[in-house]
Amino acid sequence: MRVADTIAHPSMRIIIYTLEKHYYVEYEAGPMKQGFRFSKEQMGSLDGLKNVVDQGFHQQVEKRFHEMHKQAMEAVRSGQQ
């Protein structure tokens, strides 16, 4: 797995990795990560992948990060009681 590209974003680190048959897109926000694997055959190219992983996709990922953070904080609070 090697880094193919990065996508600039103000609140997340977005890294695109290339594997033999897939692209792997990793999102990082603080201590949390999310990853998505896309078939190279379906995407056609790195530009094709970037058209799929667009601003709307980023917004959904960001929303999920907020939900993940909320879940983690609730778990910490309930574990301290």
Summary of the structure (lengths in Angstrom):
residues: 81
radius of gyration: 14.9
end to end distance: 42.4
largest distance: 51.4
contacts: 202
relative contact order: 0.16
helix: 44%
strand: 35%
